[in-house]
Amino acid sequence: MKSSNNFCLHSLVLLRGVLSICCRQVLIFVALALSVAFLCIFTGKQSCHRVPGNQISNEGPQFKCIWSVISGQTKCKPVCGRGYFGLYGMTECHRWLDCDEIQRLRGHRKIYTKTLGYVKKVWISQWKGYDVVVKRLRNDLNGPTSRQDFHHGVQLLQDFSNRSEVLQFVGNCNETLVTELHAMADPTNLEKWLHLNKAFNNVLTRFQLCIDFVRIMTVFHSGQGGKVYAHCDANTEDILLQQYLLTDDFRLVIGDVDALASFEIRNGVTKRGRCSTESGRLYVFPFNAPEQNVNHSSYMRPYDEKIDIWKIPDVCKRFLKTEDLPNLKTIHEKCKSQDPNKRPTAFNVLKWYENVYQMLINTSRAN
């Protein structure tokens, strides 16, 4: 066991040393380090918990491992099925927390960010030594609509709890929600974190965020439960990005799903509708799609999830910090079609992005 731990330690030190060299070597050594991380788990943690009721598809436990720029080391967590959660550092899955367990959470560390606190009070607590985020609906500022949105968001986090693209649900009690912590907060902080971690400040890291953004979109446009979901609380670029979170390895998850509007699918076709106008927000062109370009519902044309497709080029350019990559021009022009029926699906955009990403990798290898 001691030799295995030494091997893991030397491998992680090796990874830190290669982060400053060329992209091709980084990709190779990252793959190696992740393989080593799995070896560490299976040789050093032999009593891993298996989720009952066939909640995990494989016979043995599964783990997700990442290199964390926050802790400066590899960290792993168990992959859990519906009704269970696993935080980084845990070796087994635990049932979603109930009211008794949530009431026993310890600590109340404030989260210092301008993007939280309008609808919910948000802070960091601890459960058995693990940091978690606690969100409680602010009764002093919110009416029935906010309360309805809050519970809608809790239900969506539960419904999509098997998706790694969605913030991990830990538990809830009445109007209190507990989730996994992502210390880097939302992607409006991207430039700050890339400045602190210059080895990651490259086109591959930035474009991976574009891919993640669209992949998350495919999850909610997939028609689960006979519905598709689209952003109704994102009338500006910053407000949209504040609904996502950066992970410790510069990936993206969606964290705020309270205001995702549902559109029913009938006979394979999305039934068009409108977002609520109770917030008083103006959905103004050019960031918002032309069919959504007025606030009063009596003048708005019905629309569907294609309002999300319109925003993809703007968000990707924000991540890339450039006007556009040459191979993205065609697909981005299609996303900006005035006719929503002529815009591609999120899945179409995802496949295009993945092909471009592979070309970027091939180019870095050739160099």
C-alpha positions as CSV (number, residue, x, y, z in Angstrom):
1,M,0.0,0.0,0.0
2,K,2.9,2.4,0.9
3,S,4.5,1.9,-2.5
4,S,1.2,2.5,-4.2
5,N,0.8,5.7,-2.4
6,N,4.3,6.8,-3.3
7,F,3.6,6.0,-6.9
8,C,0.4,8.2,-6.8
9,L,2.3,11.0,-5.2
10,H,5.1,11.0,-7.7
11,S,2.7,10.9,-10.6
12,L,0.8,13.9,-9.3
13,V,4.0,15.8,-8.9
14,L,4.9,14.9,-12.5
15,L,1.5,16.3,-13.7
16,R,2.2,19.6,-12.0
17,G,5.6,19.8,-13.7
18,V,4.3,19.3,-17.2
19,L,1.4,21.8,-17.1
20,S,3.8,24.5,-18.4
21,I,4.9,22.6,-21.5
22,C,3.2,22.3,-24.9
23,C,-0.4,21.2,-25.3
24,R,0.4,17.8,-26.8
25,Q,2.5,16.8,-23.8
26,V,-0.1,18.1,-21.4
27,L,-2.9,16.1,-23.0
28,I,-0.8,12.9,-22.8
29,F,0.2,13.4,-19.2
30,V,-3.2,14.4,-18.1
31,A,-4.6,11.1,-19.5
32,L,-1.8,9.3,-17.7
33,A,-2.5,11.1,-14.4
34,L,-6.2,10.3,-14.5
35,S,-5.3,6.6,-15.0
36,V,-3.0,6.8,-12.0
37,A,-5.8,8.4,-10.0
38,F,-8.1,5.5,-10.7
39,L,-5.3,3.1,-9.7
40,C,-4.9,5.0,-6.4
41,I,-8.6,4.5,-5.7
42,F,-8.7,0.8,-6.4
43,T,-5.5,0.0,-4.5
44,G,-5.9,2.5,-1.6
45,K,-9.6,2.4,-1.0
46,Q,-10.9,-1.1,-1.0
47,S,-14.1,-0.7,1.0
48,C,-16.0,1.5,-1.5
49,H,-19.7,1.6,-1.1
50,R,-22.0,0.2,-3.9
51,V,-25.3,2.0,-4.3
52,P,-28.2,-0.4,-3.6
53,G,-31.0,-1.0,-6.0
54,N,-28.7,-1.1,-9.1
55,Q,-28.4,2.7,-9.0
56,I,-25.0,2.4,-10.7
57,S,-24.8,0.5,-13.9
58,N,-21.5,-1.3,-13.4
59,E,-20.9,-4.1,-11.0
60,G,-18.3,-2.2,-9.0
61,P,-18.2,1.4,-7.8
62,Q,-17.4,4.2,-10.3
63,F,-15.4,7.3,-9.5
64,K,-14.8,10.6,-11.2
65,C,-11.4,12.1,-10.7
66,I,-10.1,15.6,-11.7
67,W,-7.0,17.7,-11.3
68,S,-8.1,20.6,-9.0
69,V,-6.5,24.0,-9.5
70,I,-7.9,24.9,-6.1
71,S,-6.3,22.2,-4.1
72,G,-3.4,21.5,-6.5
73,Q,-4.0,17.8,-6.5
74,T,-6.1,15.0,-7.9
75,K,-9.4,14.5,-6.2
76,C,-12.1,11.9,-6.7
77,K,-15.7,11.3,-5.8
78,P,-18.1,8.4,-6.3
79,V,-20.6,8.5,-9.1
80,C,-24.0,8.0,-7.6
81,G,-27.5,7.2,-8.9
82,R,-30.8,9.0,-8.2
83,G,-31.4,9.5,-4.5
84,Y,-27.7,9.5,-3.6
85,F,-24.8,12.0,-3.7
86,G,-21.0,11.8,-3.7
87,L,-18.7,14.7,-2.8
88,Y,-15.0,14.9,-3.6
89,G,-13.1,12.9,-1.0
90,M,-16.0,10.6,-0.2
91,T,-15.5,6.9,-0.8
92,E,-19.1,5.9,-0.9
93,C,-22.5,7.4,-1.9
94,H,-24.9,8.7,0.7
95,R,-28.6,9.2,0.5
96,W,-29.9,12.7,-0.2
97,L,-30.0,14.7,3.1
98,D,-33.3,14.9,4.8
99,C,-34.6,17.7,7.1
100,D,-33.0,16.2,10.3
101,E,-29.6,16.0,8.6
102,I,-29.8,19.5,7.1
103,Q,-30.7,21.0,10.5
104,R,-27.5,19.4,11.8
105,L,-25.2,21.1,9.2
106,R,-22.4,23.1,10.8
107,G,-20.9,26.5,9.9
108,H,-22.2,29.6,8.1
109,R,-19.5,31.0,5.8
110,K,-20.7,33.7,3.5
111,I,-20.1,33.4,-0.2
112,Y,-18.7,36.7,-1.5
113,T,-20.0,37.2,-5.0
114,K,-22.2,39.8,-6.6
115,T,-24.3,37.1,-8.4
116,L,-25.9,35.5,-5.4
117,G,-28.5,36.5,-2.8
118,Y,-31.2,38.2,-4.8
119,V,-33.8,35.4,-4.4
120,K,-32.0,33.1,-2.0
121,K,-29.7,33.5,1.0
122,V,-26.6,31.5,0.2
123,W,-23.8,30.3,2.4
124,I,-21.3,27.4,2.9
125,S,-21.8,24.9,5.6
126,Q,-20.2,21.5,6.5
127,W,-21.6,18.0,6.5
128,K,-19.3,15.5,8.1
129,G,-16.3,17.7,7.3
130,Y,-17.3,18.2,3.6
131,D,-18.2,21.7,2.3
132,V,-21.7,22.1,0.9
133,V,-23.7,25.1,-0.3
134,V,-26.9,25.9,1.5
135,K,-29.5,28.1,-0.3
136,R,-32.6,29.3,1.5
137,L,-35.5,31.2,-0.1
138,R,-35.6,34.8,1.1
139,N,-39.2,35.2,2.4
140,D,-38.7,38.9,3.0
141,L,-38.3,39.7,-0.7
142,N,-40.1,37.0,-2.6
143,G,-43.7,36.3,-3.4
144,P,-45.6,33.2,-4.7
145,T,-43.8,33.3,-8.1
146,S,-40.3,33.1,-6.6
147,R,-41.4,30.3,-4.3
148,Q,-42.9,28.4,-7.2
149,D,-39.6,28.9,-9.2
150,F,-37.6,27.7,-6.2
151,H,-39.4,24.4,-5.9
152,H,-39.4,24.0,-9.7
153,G,-35.6,24.3,-9.5
154,V,-35.3,21.8,-6.7
155,Q,-37.4,19.3,-8.7
156,L,-35.3,19.8,-11.9
157,L,-32.1,19.2,-9.9
158,Q,-33.6,16.0,-8.7
159,D,-34.9,15.0,-12.1
160,F,-31.5,15.5,-13.8
161,S,-29.4,14.3,-10.8
162,N,-27.9,11.5,-13.0
163,R,-26.3,14.1,-15.3
164,S,-22.8,15.3,-14.6
165,E,-23.6,18.5,-16.5
166,V,-26.0,19.6,-13.7
167,L,-25.1,20.8,-10.2
168,Q,-25.1,17.9,-7.8
169,F,-28.2,17.8,-5.6
170,V,-27.3,17.0,-2.0
171,G,-30.7,17.4,-0.2
172,N,-33.5,19.7,0.6
173,C,-36.0,20.6,3.4
174,N,-39.0,22.8,2.7
175,E,-37.4,26.0,1.3
176,T,-33.8,25.0,2.0
177,L,-31.6,23.5,-0.7
178,V,-28.2,21.9,-0.3
179,T,-25.9,21.3,-3.2
180,E,-22.2,20.6,-4.0
181,L,-19.8,23.5,-3.7
182,H,-17.8,24.8,-6.7
183,A,-15.4,27.3,-5.2
184,M,-14.6,29.1,-8.5
185,A,-18.3,30.3,-8.7
186,D,-19.8,31.4,-12.0
187,P,-17.9,31.8,-15.3
188,T,-18.1,35.6,-15.2
189,N,-15.0,35.0,-13.1
190,L,-13.2,33.0,-15.8
191,E,-10.5,35.6,-16.7
192,K,-9.6,35.9,-13.1
193,W,-9.0,32.2,-12.7
194,L,-7.2,31.8,-16.0
195,H,-4.9,34.6,-14.9
196,L,-4.1,32.7,-11.7
197,N,-3.6,29.4,-13.7
198,K,-1.8,30.5,-16.8
199,A,-1.1,26.9,-18.0
200,F,-4.9,26.6,-18.6
201,N,-5.2,29.9,-20.5
202,N,-5.3,28.4,-24.0
203,V,-7.8,27.9,-26.8
204,L,-8.4,24.3,-25.8
205,T,-9.5,25.2,-22.3
206,R,-11.6,28.1,-23.5
207,F,-13.3,26.2,-26.3
208,Q,-14.0,23.3,-24.0
209,L,-16.3,25.7,-22.1
210,C,-18.1,26.4,-25.3
211,I,-18.6,22.7,-25.8
212,D,-19.8,22.3,-22.2
213,F,-22.3,25.1,-22.6
214,V,-23.9,23.5,-25.6
215,R,-23.7,20.0,-24.1
216,I,-25.7,21.3,-21.1
217,M,-28.2,22.7,-23.5
218,T,-28.6,19.3,-25.2
219,V,-29.5,17.8,-21.9
220,F,-32.4,20.2,-21.3
221,H,-33.5,20.2,-25.0
222,S,-33.5,16.4,-25.0
223,G,-37.2,16.0,-24.3
224,Q,-36.9,14.2,-20.9
225,G,-40.4,13.7,-19.5
226,G,-42.0,14.9,-22.7
227,K,-40.7,18.5,-22.2
228,V,-37.8,20.7,-23.3
229,Y,-36.5,23.5,-21.2
230,A,-35.1,26.9,-22.2
231,H,-33.7,29.9,-20.3
232,C,-36.3,32.5,-19.3
233,D,-34.2,34.4,-16.8
234,A,-31.3,35.3,-19.1
235,N,-32.0,38.6,-20.8
236,T,-28.3,39.6,-20.7
237,E,-25.0,37.7,-21.2
238,D,-23.9,38.1,-17.6
239,I,-27.2,37.0,-16.2
240,L,-27.1,33.9,-18.3
241,L,-23.5,33.1,-17.3
242,Q,-24.4,33.6,-13.6
243,Q,-26.6,30.5,-13.9
244,Y,-23.6,28.3,-14.5
245,L,-20.6,27.3,-12.4
246,L,-16.9,26.7,-13.1
247,T,-15.6,23.4,-11.7
248,D,-12.1,23.1,-10.3
249,D,-10.8,21.7,-13.6
250,F,-12.2,24.5,-15.8
251,R,-15.4,22.7,-16.9
252,L,-18.9,24.0,-16.7
253,V,-22.1,22.8,-14.9
254,I,-25.5,24.5,-14.8
255,G,-26.3,25.6,-11.2
256,D,-29.4,27.7,-11.3
257,V,-32.4,26.1,-13.0
258,D,-35.2,27.9,-11.1
259,A,-36.3,29.9,-14.2
260,L,-35.9,27.3,-16.9
261,A,-39.3,27.3,-18.7
262,S,-40.8,24.1,-19.9
263,F,-42.3,23.6,-23.4
264,E,-44.3,20.5,-24.0
265,I,-43.6,18.1,-26.9
266,R,-46.6,16.9,-28.8
267,N,-46.3,14.5,-31.7
268,G,-42.6,15.1,-31.8
269,V,-42.9,18.9,-32.1
270,T,-42.3,21.4,-29.4
271,K,-45.4,23.4,-28.5
272,R,-44.4,27.1,-28.5
273,G,-45.1,29.4,-25.6
274,R,-43.8,32.4,-23.8
275,C,-41.7,33.2,-20.8
276,S,-43.3,34.9,-17.8
277,T,-43.1,38.7,-17.9
278,E,-43.7,39.0,-14.1
279,S,-40.0,39.8,-13.5
280,G,-40.3,43.0,-15.6
281,R,-37.1,42.2,-17.5
282,L,-36.8,43.3,-21.1
283,Y,-35.7,40.7,-23.6
284,V,-33.9,43.0,-25.9
285,F,-32.3,42.3,-29.3
286,P,-29.4,41.6,-30.2
287,F,-28.5,39.3,-27.3
288,N,-32.1,37.9,-27.2
289,A,-33.7,36.2,-30.2
290,P,-35.9,38.5,-32.4
291,E,-39.0,36.5,-31.6
292,Q,-38.4,37.3,-27.9
293,N,-37.7,40.9,-28.5
294,V,-40.5,42.5,-26.5
295,N,-41.5,42.3,-22.9
296,H,-45.3,42.4,-22.9
297,S,-46.7,38.9,-23.5
298,S,-49.6,40.3,-25.7
299,Y,-47.0,41.4,-28.3
300,M,-44.5,38.6,-28.0
301,R,-44.7,35.9,-30.7
302,P,-44.8,32.3,-29.2
303,Y,-41.3,30.7,-29.3
304,D,-39.5,27.5,-28.1
305,E,-36.1,26.3,-27.1
306,K,-34.5,27.9,-30.3
307,I,-34.3,31.1,-28.2
308,D,-31.3,29.4,-26.5
309,I,-29.6,28.5,-29.8
310,W,-29.6,32.2,-30.8
311,K,-27.3,33.0,-27.7
312,I,-24.7,30.3,-28.4
313,P,-22.3,32.4,-30.6
314,D,-22.3,35.3,-28.1
315,V,-21.5,33.0,-25.1
316,C,-18.8,31.1,-27.0
317,K,-17.1,34.3,-28.2
318,R,-17.1,35.4,-24.5
319,F,-15.3,32.2,-23.5
320,L,-12.9,32.4,-26.4
321,K,-12.2,36.1,-25.8
322,T,-12.0,36.5,-29.5
323,E,-14.4,37.4,-32.3
324,D,-14.6,33.8,-33.6
325,L,-12.6,30.8,-34.7
326,P,-12.6,30.4,-38.5
327,N,-14.3,27.0,-38.4
328,L,-17.2,28.4,-36.3
329,K,-18.4,31.1,-38.7
330,T,-20.8,28.9,-40.6
331,I,-22.5,27.3,-37.6
332,H,-22.7,30.6,-35.7
333,E,-24.4,32.2,-38.7
334,K,-27.0,29.5,-38.7
335,C,-27.5,30.0,-35.0
336,K,-28.3,33.7,-35.7
337,S,-30.9,32.9,-38.3
338,Q,-33.9,35.3,-38.0
339,D,-36.2,32.3,-38.6
340,P,-36.0,30.0,-35.6
341,N,-36.9,27.0,-37.8
342,K,-33.7,27.5,-39.7
343,R,-31.5,27.5,-36.6
344,P,-29.7,24.2,-35.8
345,T,-30.5,22.1,-32.8
346,A,-28.2,22.1,-29.8
347,F,-27.1,18.6,-30.8
348,N,-26.1,19.8,-34.2
349,V,-24.0,22.5,-32.7
350,L,-22.5,20.1,-30.3
351,K,-21.3,17.8,-33.0
352,W,-19.9,20.7,-35.0
353,Y,-18.0,22.0,-31.9
354,E,-16.6,18.5,-31.2
355,N,-15.3,18.2,-34.7
356,V,-13.6,21.7,-34.4
357,Y,-12.1,20.7,-31.0
358,Q,-10.6,17.6,-32.6
359,M,-9.1,19.7,-35.3
360,L,-7.6,22.0,-32.7
361,I,-6.0,18.9,-30.9
362,N,-4.7,17.6,-34.2
363,T,-3.1,21.0,-35.0
364,S,-1.5,21.2,-31.6
365,R,0.0,17.7,-32.1
366,A,1.3,18.7,-35.5
367,N,3.1,21.6,-34.0
